[in-house]
């Protein structure tokens, strides 16, 4: 019956939104038919008379019991609820065969055997365009953003100053899909029970939980090793990465040895690339002022010394923390209210059921305080809702509580659909502060500290920190502690105002500037002018102390000699890097060589040496990083300038990600959106 097959990869892949993977093999999505052409050995195909036995198999131990093997014949029409096949062409010596998988079939590599002599290999992915698939998303613009887009923006910096960082997800670059399937195959569950693991690959909650564990390497042969110090020997700084492609290819080349090193946004970005490659809608989310609660009491206890310096603690407030959200239904939770975005965190922080992974947990469950829902709801709830209590440890060993007002879980951010703007999604995780709904959520979550907390009245002493709008790396600038006396009596206080380098996960470094005023006189009454105390930060001091993330923590501690709790104000500031300007020379078209003219002004009061620009972009740079070094140093105020050539391979809107590095100024990011014509 069968003499030859034609995969029609180009047609099917285009129809299944997998064409960016190429047309050299068949890559289809579940719950949607694909077609192949059969050439008959002898005779013609006759409806109702001709027959064909079909068998599909996936995984190392295929079985019908586990749903990894299915046998079926020809039907009159396609049945999208199960494996089925139907001839859709008129009688003749050529037959067009339509084949369809059920919308809950396990994803992965398949073989399809047709009769006695035909064998076809294909890859089956999740199908967010199929209403019967658990990952179904009914908005075309969202599908374009969360499945098909190969680049994006990840927000870092601080709550007061979110910094957009471009990222090349590159999920359709050559070889990446194979690496993503290899990640599934290398997970410990598959290595131990391969048949059972493959049978569960039709369940997106299972797959996303496996990815949460496998993107880090703490328990397995995962992709990335995390490091949160300034020593990156044996690898590279997480800030060096511009995209996921280089990371995934390195892991594959190194026989599944972990790539060194990652931090939260890198873990999240790689998880996003893998999720999109497999067909699960995914986005990277940033939570500013993110709590790391180790004992599940929803309270982060922090300690300072008498000069306001933060003392080390296992519980931390991260300046920001990134995770991913995957879109899917949750039939295991028995309510459609918890379908939609599910938070999943691949950064190894705490163990979940003995493994370093977190989620997926419905974002709606976090908002409603449903902490019994799978998976890891208490930990994610604490990240966005925990209280922070500060205590001052004195030289005599005693300690006292410090008045401090802060909100954990601020400006929860993701990239907007169809633009590079920041979308604030805090309302998806939390009700408005002080609302009846928020109180009901805390009651449900047994958040006693929040329930007992009294609203602070705007009376007594008030302490804040103010900064200017233009704080650039390389400049000297002032920051201010602002004190107001709203009481009816004269106050005499001690004000300790300091600054130190810090990393994004809350670890503090050396002192960048300090002031201790023993006698601060404050006149009574709200109408009196505020006392502004400046602190000068000089590049000559902070320049050699801050980390590559350009973060400085400001801390002001006010002690009232007449009694009362010490008062603390904190603020984290991000120093601006210089702007990278990108100009495209030539008409941007497919397979036509272009030049990017890249310019950046040296903002430092000293020369930049060993300068290098690098570019990367999905379907722009061939899945590789292209670098160009400068042959001479760049003086203060001078421009570093290069031309880098690249050849786009696909039309459409693409993002060219640019990175600058030198001895004194590292990991300056920039990008340019380029519309490539056919």
C-alpha positions as CSV (number, residue, x, y, z in Angstrom):
1,X,0.0,0.0,0.0
2,X,2.8,2.4,0.9
3,X,5.7,3.2,-1.4
4,X,6.9,6.6,-0.2
5,X,6.0,9.6,2.1
6,X,6.3,13.3,1.8
7,X,6.3,15.0,5.1
8,X,5.1,18.4,3.8
9,X,7.1,19.9,6.7
10,X,6.9,23.4,5.4
11,X,3.1,23.4,5.1
12,X,2.4,21.6,8.3
13,X,4.9,23.6,10.4
14,X,3.5,26.8,9.1
15,X,0.0,25.7,10.0
16,X,1.1,24.6,13.5
17,X,3.1,27.8,14.2
18,X,6.4,25.9,14.4
19,X,7.8,27.2,11.1
20,X,10.5,29.2,12.8
21,X,12.0,25.9,13.9
22,X,12.7,25.3,10.2
23,X,11.2,23.0,7.5
24,X,13.6,20.1,7.7
25,X,11.4,18.0,9.9
26,X,7.9,17.7,11.1
27,X,7.0,19.6,14.3
28,X,3.3,19.7,15.1
29,X,1.0,20.6,18.0
30,X,-1.4,18.3,19.7
31,X,-5.2,18.4,19.1
32,X,-4.6,19.7,15.5
33,X,-4.4,17.6,12.3
34,X,-1.4,17.4,10.1
35,X,-1.2,15.8,6.6
36,X,1.1,13.6,4.7
37,X,1.0,12.2,1.2
38,X,1.0,8.5,0.4
39,X,1.9,6.9,-2.9
40,X,0.2,3.6,-3.5
41,X,2.2,0.6,-4.8
42,X,-0.7,-0.7,-6.8
43,X,-4.3,0.2,-7.4
44,X,-6.2,3.1,-6.1
45,X,-7.5,4.2,-2.7
46,X,-11.1,3.2,-2.3
47,X,-13.1,4.7,0.6
48,X,-14.6,2.0,2.8
49,X,-12.5,-0.7,1.1
50,X,-8.8,0.4,1.6
51,X,-7.4,0.0,5.1
52,X,-4.3,1.2,6.9
53,X,-3.0,0.3,10.4
54,X,-1.4,3.2,12.2
55,X,0.7,3.0,15.4
56,X,2.2,6.0,17.3
57,X,4.7,5.7,20.1
58,X,6.7,8.0,22.3
59,X,9.3,7.5,25.0
60,X,11.6,4.6,25.8
61,X,8.8,2.3,27.1
62,X,5.7,3.1,25.0
63,X,2.5,1.5,26.3
64,X,-1.2,2.0,25.6
65,X,-1.8,1.9,29.4
66,X,0.4,4.9,29.9
67,X,-0.9,6.8,26.9
68,X,2.5,6.7,25.1
69,X,1.3,4.2,22.4
70,X,-1.8,4.2,20.4
71,X,-3.1,1.9,17.5
72,X,-5.7,3.2,15.2
73,X,-7.0,2.7,11.6
74,X,-8.7,4.9,9.1
75,X,-11.9,6.8,10.0
76,X,-14.4,8.6,7.8
77,X,-13.5,11.9,9.5
78,X,-10.9,13.1,12.0
79,X,-11.7,12.7,15.7
80,X,-9.8,15.4,17.5
81,X,-10.4,13.8,20.9
82,X,-8.2,10.8,20.2
83,X,-5.5,9.6,17.8
84,X,-7.2,9.3,14.5
85,X,-6.5,9.2,10.7
86,X,-8.6,9.9,7.7
87,X,-8.0,10.2,3.9
88,X,-9.0,13.6,2.7
89,X,-8.2,13.3,-1.0
90,X,-10.4,11.8,-3.7
91,X,-9.8,8.2,-4.9
92,X,-6.6,7.7,-6.9
93,X,-3.1,6.4,-6.7
94,X,-2.1,9.2,-4.3
95,X,-3.8,9.6,-0.9
96,X,-3.6,12.6,1.4
97,X,-3.7,11.3,5.0
98,X,-4.8,13.6,7.8
99,X,-3.6,12.6,11.3
100,X,-4.6,14.1,14.6
101,X,-3.5,13.6,18.2
102,X,-5.7,14.1,21.3
103,X,-5.3,17.6,22.9
104,X,-3.9,15.9,26.1
105,X,-1.3,13.6,24.4
106,X,2.1,13.6,26.0
107,X,4.5,15.9,24.2
108,X,7.9,14.7,22.8
109,X,9.4,12.7,20.0
110,X,7.1,10.3,18.2
111,X,7.3,7.6,15.6
112,X,4.3,6.9,13.4
113,X,4.2,3.5,11.7
114,X,2.0,3.2,8.7
115,X,1.2,-0.4,7.7
116,X,4.1,-2.7,7.2
117,X,6.7,-0.4,5.6
118,X,6.0,3.3,6.4
119,X,7.7,5.1,9.3
120,X,7.6,8.8,10.1
121,X,9.2,10.7,12.9
122,X,7.8,13.9,14.3
123,X,7.8,16.1,17.4
124,X,4.6,16.9,19.2
125,X,4.2,20.1,21.3
126,X,1.6,21.7,23.5
127,X,-1.0,23.7,21.5
128,X,-2.1,27.0,23.0
129,X,-4.2,27.6,19.8
130,X,-6.3,24.5,20.6
131,X,-9.4,25.0,22.9
132,X,-9.1,21.4,24.2
133,X,-5.5,21.9,25.3
134,X,-4.9,22.8,28.9
135,X,-2.6,25.6,27.8
136,X,-5.2,27.2,25.5
137,X,-5.0,31.0,25.2
138,X,-7.7,32.7,23.3
139,X,-6.0,36.0,22.4
140,X,-3.9,36.2,19.3
141,X,-1.7,39.1,20.5
142,X,-1.0,37.3,23.7
143,X,0.0,34.1,21.8
144,X,2.3,36.2,19.7
145,X,3.9,37.6,22.8
146,X,4.0,34.6,25.2
147,X,4.7,31.8,22.7
148,X,6.1,33.1,19.5
149,X,8.2,36.1,20.6
150,X,11.9,35.3,20.7
151,X,13.0,38.3,22.6
152,X,11.7,40.4,25.5
153,X,12.4,42.7,28.4
154,X,13.2,41.7,32.0
155,X,12.9,44.4,34.7
156,X,15.6,44.7,37.3
157,X,16.9,47.7,39.3
158,X,14.7,48.8,42.2
159,X,11.0,49.5,43.0
160,X,11.7,53.3,42.7
161,X,13.6,52.8,39.4
162,X,12.8,49.6,37.4
163,X,15.5,49.1,34.8
164,X,14.5,47.3,31.5
165,X,17.0,44.6,30.5
166,X,16.7,43.2,27.0
167,X,16.9,39.4,26.6
168,X,17.1,37.0,23.6
169,X,14.9,34.0,24.5
170,X,15.7,32.4,21.1
171,X,13.4,29.4,21.5
172,X,13.3,28.8,17.7
173,X,17.0,29.0,17.1
174,X,18.7,25.9,15.6
175,X,19.0,23.0,18.0
176,X,17.2,24.7,20.9
177,X,14.0,22.5,20.7
178,X,16.2,19.4,20.8
179,X,18.0,20.7,23.9
180,X,14.6,21.5,25.6
181,X,13.5,17.9,25.0
182,X,16.8,16.7,26.3
183,X,16.2,18.6,29.5
184,X,13.0,16.6,30.0
185,X,14.9,13.4,29.3
186,X,17.6,14.2,31.8
187,X,15.3,14.9,34.8
188,X,15.7,12.4,37.6
189,X,12.1,11.2,37.3
190,X,12.7,10.2,33.7
191,X,16.0,8.6,34.5
192,X,14.4,6.5,37.3
193,X,10.9,5.8,35.8
194,X,11.1,6.7,32.1
195,X,7.7,5.2,31.2
196,X,5.8,7.0,33.9
197,X,7.6,10.3,33.3
198,X,6.8,10.3,29.6
199,X,3.2,9.5,30.3
200,X,2.9,12.6,32.4
201,X,4.3,14.9,29.7
202,X,0.8,15.8,28.5
203,X,0.2,17.6,31.9
204,X,1.5,21.1,31.8
205,X,1.6,21.4,35.6
206,X,3.9,18.4,35.6
207,X,6.2,19.7,32.8
208,X,6.5,23.2,34.3
209,X,7.4,21.7,37.7
210,X,10.1,19.5,36.1
211,X,11.5,22.6,34.4
212,X,11.5,24.5,37.7
213,X,13.8,21.8,39.0
214,X,15.9,21.2,35.9
215,X,16.8,24.8,35.1
216,X,18.9,24.8,38.3
217,X,21.4,22.0,38.9
218,X,21.1,21.6,42.7
219,X,19.5,18.1,42.6
220,X,20.2,16.9,39.1
221,X,22.0,17.5,35.8
222,X,20.3,20.8,35.4
223,X,21.2,23.7,33.2
224,X,22.6,26.4,35.5
225,X,24.6,26.7,38.6
226,X,23.7,29.7,40.8
227,X,26.2,32.0,42.5
228,X,25.5,35.1,44.6
229,X,29.0,36.3,45.3
230,X,31.3,38.6,43.3
231,X,33.6,35.6,42.6
232,X,32.8,34.0,39.3
233,X,35.9,31.9,38.9
234,X,35.4,28.9,36.6
235,X,32.5,30.7,34.8
236,X,31.1,34.1,34.0
237,X,29.1,36.7,35.8
238,X,25.3,36.3,35.3
239,X,25.3,39.8,34.0
240,X,27.3,38.7,31.0
241,X,24.4,36.7,29.5
242,X,22.4,38.5,26.8
243,X,20.1,35.5,26.1
244,X,19.3,31.8,26.7
245,X,20.7,30.3,23.5
246,X,24.3,30.4,24.5
247,X,23.4,29.0,27.9
248,X,21.4,26.1,26.6
249,X,23.9,25.2,23.9
250,X,26.8,25.3,26.4
251,X,24.8,22.8,28.7
252,X,24.3,20.5,25.7
253,X,27.9,20.7,24.5
254,X,29.2,20.0,28.0
255,X,27.3,16.7,28.3
256,X,24.8,18.2,30.8
257,X,27.4,19.8,33.1
258,X,25.9,23.0,34.6
259,X,26.6,26.3,33.0
260,X,28.3,28.7,35.4
261,X,26.7,31.1,36.6
262,X,23.1,32.2,36.9
263,X,21.0,34.4,39.2
264,X,17.3,34.8,39.4
265,X,16.6,36.7,36.1
266,X,18.8,34.2,34.2
267,X,17.1,31.2,35.7
268,X,13.7,32.7,34.9
269,X,14.7,33.7,31.4
270,X,16.0,30.2,30.5
271,X,12.8,28.6,32.0
272,X,10.8,31.0,29.8
273,X,12.7,30.0,26.7
274,X,12.2,26.3,27.3
275,X,8.5,26.8,28.2
276,X,7.8,28.7,25.0
277,X,9.8,26.2,22.9
278,X,7.5,23.4,24.2
279,X,4.4,25.4,23.6
280,X,3.5,26.6,27.1
281,X,2.7,30.4,27.1
282,X,5.2,32.0,29.5
283,X,6.4,35.3,30.7
284,X,9.1,36.6,33.1
285,X,7.9,38.4,36.2
286,X,9.8,40.7,38.6
287,X,8.8,41.2,42.2
288,X,10.5,44.2,43.8
289,X,11.3,44.1,47.5
290,X,10.9,40.3,47.5
291,X,10.9,38.4,50.8
292,X,12.8,35.2,51.3
293,X,10.9,33.6,54.3
294,X,12.8,30.5,55.5
295,X,10.4,29.5,58.4
296,X,7.0,30.1,56.9
297,X,5.9,32.5,59.6
298,X,5.3,35.4,57.1
299,X,7.7,37.6,59.0
300,X,11.2,38.6,58.0
301,X,13.4,39.6,60.9
302,X,16.3,41.9,60.2
303,X,18.9,43.2,62.6
304,X,21.0,46.4,62.5
305,X,23.8,47.6,64.7
306,X,23.8,51.0,66.4
307,X,25.1,52.7,63.2
308,X,22.2,51.4,61.1
309,X,24.4,48.8,59.3
310,X,22.5,45.6,58.3
311,X,23.7,42.4,60.1
312,X,23.7,39.1,58.2
313,X,20.6,36.9,58.3
314,X,19.4,33.9,56.4
315,X,16.0,35.7,55.9
316,X,16.5,38.4,53.3
317,X,14.6,41.1,51.4
318,X,15.8,40.9,47.8
319,X,15.9,44.1,46.0
320,X,14.1,42.3,43.3
321,X,13.4,38.6,42.4
322,X,12.3,37.1,39.1
323,X,10.3,34.1,38.4
324,X,8.0,32.9,35.5
325,X,4.3,32.6,35.0
326,X,3.0,29.8,32.8
327,X,-0.6,29.9,31.4
328,X,-2.7,26.7,31.9
329,X,-5.8,25.3,33.4
330,X,-5.7,23.6,36.8
331,X,-8.3,20.7,36.8
332,X,-6.5,19.3,39.8
333,X,-7.8,22.2,41.9
334,X,-11.5,21.6,41.1
335,X,-12.3,25.3,40.4
336,X,-12.0,27.2,37.2
337,X,-11.2,30.3,39.3
338,X,-7.6,29.2,39.5
339,X,-7.0,28.6,35.8
340,X,-4.7,31.1,34.0
341,X,-1.3,32.3,35.1
342,X,0.7,30.0,37.4
343,X,3.8,31.2,39.2
344,X,6.8,28.9,38.9
345,X,10.3,29.7,40.2
346,X,13.4,27.9,39.0
347,X,15.8,29.8,41.2
348,X,17.0,27.4,43.9
349,X,15.9,29.0,47.2
350,X,14.1,26.4,49.4
351,X,13.3,22.7,48.8
352,X,9.8,21.6,47.8
353,X,9.1,17.9,48.5
354,X,12.9,17.4,48.8
355,X,13.8,19.1,45.5
356,X,14.9,22.6,44.7
357,X,11.9,23.8,42.7
358,X,8.9,26.0,43.3
359,X,5.4,25.9,41.8
360,X,3.4,26.0,39.7
361,X,0.9,27.8,42.0
362,X,-2.1,29.8,40.7
363,X,-1.5,33.6,40.9
364,X,-5.1,33.9,41.9
365,X,-4.5,31.5,44.9
366,X,-1.8,33.9,46.1
367,X,-4.2,36.9,45.9
368,X,-6.9,35.0,47.8
369,X,-4.6,33.6,50.5
370,X,-5.3,29.9,49.5
371,X,-2.1,28.6,51.0
372,X,-3.1,24.9,50.8
373,X,-3.1,24.9,47.0
374,X,-0.4,23.1,45.0
375,X,2.4,23.9,44.7
376,X,4.4,26.0,47.3
377,X,1.8,28.7,47.8
378,X,3.1,29.7,51.3
379,X,6.5,30.5,50.0
380,X,5.2,32.6,47.0
381,X,2.6,34.3,49.3
382,X,5.4,35.4,51.6
383,X,7.5,36.8,48.8
384,X,4.8,39.4,48.1
385,X,3.2,39.8,51.5
386,X,5.6,39.1,54.3
387,X,6.1,41.7,57.1
388,X,9.5,43.0,57.9
389,X,10.5,43.6,61.5
390,X,13.8,45.4,62.3
391,X,15.6,45.1,65.6
392,X,18.7,47.1,66.8
393,X,21.4,45.1,68.5
394,X,23.3,47.2,71.0
395,X,26.9,46.8,72.2
396,X,25.7,45.5,75.6
397,X,23.9,42.6,73.9
398,X,20.4,44.0,74.3
399,X,18.1,44.7,71.4
400,X,15.2,47.0,70.7
401,X,12.5,47.1,68.0
402,X,12.9,49.7,65.4
403,X,10.1,51.6,63.8
404,X,10.2,50.9,60.0
405,X,7.5,51.2,57.4
406,X,8.0,49.1,54.3
407,X,5.9,47.1,51.8
408,X,7.1,43.7,50.5
409,X,6.0,42.9,47.0
410,X,6.0,46.2,45.1
411,X,5.6,47.0,41.4
412,X,5.3,43.4,40.3
413,X,6.3,43.8,36.7
414,X,6.3,42.1,33.3
415,X,6.8,43.2,29.7
416,X,3.6,44.5,28.1
417,X,2.0,42.6,25.2
418,X,3.2,44.1,21.9
419,X,5.5,46.7,23.4
420,X,8.6,47.1,25.5
421,X,6.7,49.1,28.2
422,X,6.4,47.8,31.8
423,X,3.1,46.3,32.8
424,X,2.3,46.5,36.5
425,X,0.6,43.2,37.6
426,X,0.7,43.8,41.3
427,X,-3.1,43.7,41.4
428,X,-3.0,40.1,40.2
429,X,-1.1,39.1,43.3
430,X,-2.5,41.4,45.9
431,X,-5.6,43.4,46.8
432,X,-5.2,47.1,47.5
433,X,-3.4,47.8,50.8
434,X,-5.8,48.4,53.6
435,X,-8.9,47.1,51.7
436,X,-11.5,44.7,53.2
437,X,-10.4,42.1,50.6
438,X,-6.8,42.4,51.7
439,X,-7.9,41.8,55.4
440,X,-10.0,38.8,54.4
441,X,-7.0,37.4,52.5
442,X,-4.7,37.8,55.5
443,X,-7.3,36.1,57.8
444,X,-7.5,33.2,55.4
445,X,-3.7,32.9,55.3
446,X,-3.5,33.3,59.0
447,X,-1.2,36.3,58.6
448,X,-1.5,37.3,62.3
449,X,1.3,39.9,62.2
450,X,-0.6,41.9,59.5
451,X,-3.9,41.6,61.3
452,X,-2.4,42.9,64.5
453,X,-0.5,45.7,62.9
454,X,-2.0,49.1,63.6
455,X,-2.1,51.8,60.9
456,X,0.6,54.3,61.7
457,X,-0.7,57.8,62.3
458,X,1.0,60.7,60.6
459,X,2.3,62.0,63.9
460,X,5.5,62.1,65.9
461,X,8.8,62.1,64.1
462,X,8.9,61.3,60.4
463,X,12.1,60.1,58.5
464,X,12.5,59.6,54.8
465,X,15.4,59.5,52.3
466,X,15.3,61.6,49.1
467,X,17.5,61.4,46.0
468,X,17.8,63.4,42.8
469,X,16.5,62.3,39.5
470,X,19.8,62.1,37.7
471,X,22.2,59.7,39.5
472,X,24.8,58.4,37.0
473,X,27.7,56.1,37.5
474,X,30.9,58.1,37.5
475,X,29.4,61.2,39.0
476,X,29.5,62.7,42.6
477,X,26.0,63.4,44.0
478,X,24.1,64.1,47.2
479,X,21.4,62.1,48.9
480,X,19.3,63.5,51.7
481,X,17.8,62.3,55.0
482,X,14.7,64.3,55.6
483,X,13.4,64.6,59.2
484,X,10.0,66.1,60.2
485,X,8.9,66.8,63.8
486,X,5.1,66.6,64.0
487,X,5.0,66.6,67.8
488,X,4.3,69.7,69.9
489,X,7.7,69.7,71.7
490,X,11.2,70.5,70.7
491,X,13.2,67.3,69.9
492,X,16.9,66.6,70.2
493,X,18.0,63.5,68.2
494,X,21.0,61.6,66.9
495,X,20.9,61.0,63.2
496,X,23.1,58.2,61.6
497,X,23.1,58.4,57.9
498,X,25.2,55.9,55.9
499,X,25.5,54.2,52.5
500,X,27.0,50.9,51.4
501,X,27.4,48.8,48.2
502,X,24.8,46.0,47.9
503,X,23.8,43.1,45.7
504,X,20.3,42.6,44.3
505,X,19.6,39.8,46.8
506,X,20.0,42.0,49.8
507,X,23.7,41.3,50.8
508,X,25.5,44.5,51.8
509,X,29.1,45.4,51.2
510,X,31.5,48.2,52.1
511,X,30.7,51.7,53.3
512,X,30.4,54.3,50.5
513,X,29.8,57.3,52.7
514,X,28.8,57.9,56.3
515,X,27.6,60.7,58.6
516,X,26.9,60.6,62.4
517,X,25.2,63.8,63.8
518,X,24.9,63.6,67.6
519,X,22.8,66.8,68.1
520,X,20.0,67.3,65.6
521,X,17.6,70.0,66.8
522,X,14.0,69.7,65.5
523,X,11.5,72.5,66.1
524,X,7.9,71.4,66.9
525,X,4.9,71.6,64.7
526,X,3.9,70.3,61.2
527,X,4.3,73.8,59.8
528,X,8.0,73.9,60.6
529,X,10.4,73.3,57.7
530,X,11.8,69.8,57.3
531,X,15.4,69.2,58.2
532,X,17.3,68.0,55.2
533,X,20.7,66.4,56.0
534,X,22.9,65.8,52.9
535,X,25.3,62.9,52.4
536,X,27.8,63.3,49.6
537,X,28.6,60.2,47.6
538,X,31.9,60.4,45.6
539,X,32.8,58.2,42.7
540,X,36.4,58.1,44.0
541,X,35.0,56.1,47.0
542,X,32.0,54.2,45.7
543,X,33.4,53.4,42.3
544,X,35.7,50.6,43.5
545,X,33.1,49.2,46.0
546,X,29.8,48.8,44.1
547,X,29.0,45.5,42.3
548,X,28.3,45.2,38.6
549,X,24.6,45.9,39.5
550,X,25.3,49.5,40.4
551,X,23.3,49.3,43.6
552,X,23.8,51.4,46.8
553,X,21.8,51.0,49.9
554,X,21.1,54.2,51.9
555,X,20.1,53.8,55.6
556,X,19.1,56.6,58.0
557,X,18.7,55.8,61.7
558,X,17.0,58.4,64.0
559,X,17.3,58.1,67.8
560,X,15.2,60.4,70.0
561,X,17.0,61.2,73.2
562,X,13.7,61.7,75.0
563,X,12.7,58.0,74.4
564,X,10.7,56.0,72.0
565,X,11.6,53.5,69.4
566,X,14.5,54.2,67.1
567,X,13.3,55.0,63.6
568,X,14.8,53.5,60.4
569,X,14.5,54.6,56.8
570,X,16.0,52.6,53.9
571,X,16.3,53.2,50.2
572,X,18.1,51.3,47.5
573,X,19.3,53.4,44.5
574,X,20.5,52.2,41.1
575,X,23.2,54.2,39.4
576,X,22.4,54.9,35.7
577,X,24.7,53.4,33.1
578,X,25.4,55.4,30.0
579,X,23.0,55.0,27.0
580,X,24.1,52.8,24.1
581,X,23.0,54.2,20.8
582,X,22.4,51.8,17.9
583,X,22.0,52.9,14.2
584,X,21.3,50.4,11.5
585,X,23.1,51.0,8.2
586,X,21.5,49.6,5.1
587,X,18.0,48.4,4.2
588,X,17.0,45.7,6.7
589,X,16.0,42.7,4.6
590,X,16.1,38.9,4.9
591,X,19.5,37.4,4.0
592,X,21.1,40.8,3.4
593,X,24.2,41.9,5.3
594,X,23.6,44.8,7.6
595,X,25.8,46.9,9.9
596,X,25.0,48.1,13.3
597,X,26.8,51.4,14.2
598,X,27.1,51.3,18.0
599,X,28.1,54.3,20.2
600,X,28.5,54.9,23.9
601,X,30.0,57.8,25.8
602,X,32.4,57.1,28.6
603,X,30.8,58.6,31.8
604,X,33.7,57.9,34.1
605,X,36.4,60.4,35.1
606,X,39.0,57.9,33.9
607,X,39.8,56.1,30.6
608,X,38.0,52.9,29.7
609,X,40.4,50.1,28.6
610,X,39.9,46.7,26.9
611,X,36.5,47.9,25.5
612,X,34.3,45.4,23.7
613,X,30.8,45.5,22.2
614,X,28.7,42.3,21.6
615,X,25.4,41.8,19.8
616,X,22.9,39.0,19.7
617,X,19.4,38.6,18.3
618,X,17.0,35.9,17.4
619,X,17.0,35.4,13.6
620,X,19.6,38.3,13.3
621,X,23.0,36.9,14.3
622,X,22.6,33.2,13.4
623,X,22.1,32.1,17.0
624,X,25.6,33.4,17.9
625,X,27.1,36.3,19.8
626,X,29.1,38.6,17.5
627,X,31.8,40.8,19.2
628,X,34.0,43.7,18.2
629,X,36.8,45.1,20.4
630,X,38.3,48.6,20.3
631,X,42.0,48.8,19.7
632,X,42.5,51.8,22.0
633,X,41.3,53.2,25.3
634,X,38.4,55.7,25.5
635,X,39.0,58.8,27.5
636,X,36.5,60.6,29.9
637,X,33.6,62.0,27.9
638,X,34.8,60.4,24.6
639,X,32.7,58.0,22.5
640,X,33.4,54.3,22.2
641,X,32.2,53.4,18.6
642,X,32.2,50.3,16.5
643,X,30.5,48.8,13.5
644,X,29.3,45.2,13.7
645,X,28.0,43.3,10.7
646,X,25.2,40.7,10.8
647,X,22.8,39.0,8.4
648,X,19.1,38.6,9.3
649,X,17.5,35.2,8.3
650,X,13.8,35.9,8.9
651,X,11.5,38.9,8.4
652,X,9.5,40.6,11.1
653,X,10.1,42.7,14.2
654,X,13.4,41.7,15.8
655,X,15.4,42.9,18.8
656,X,19.1,43.4,18.5
657,X,20.6,43.1,22.0
658,X,23.8,45.0,22.7
659,X,26.3,44.6,25.6
660,X,29.4,46.7,26.4
661,X,32.2,45.6,28.6
662,X,35.5,47.1,29.7
663,X,37.8,46.9,32.7
664,X,36.1,49.7,34.7
665,X,32.6,49.6,33.2
666,X,30.9,46.3,32.7
667,X,27.6,44.8,31.4
668,X,26.1,48.0,30.0
669,X,23.0,46.8,28.1
670,X,21.2,48.3,25.2
671,X,19.0,47.2,22.3
672,X,17.4,48.3,19.0
673,X,14.2,47.0,17.6
674,X,14.6,46.3,13.9
675,X,11.9,45.6,11.3
676,X,13.3,43.1,8.8
677,X,11.6,43.1,5.4
678,X,11.3,40.1,3.0
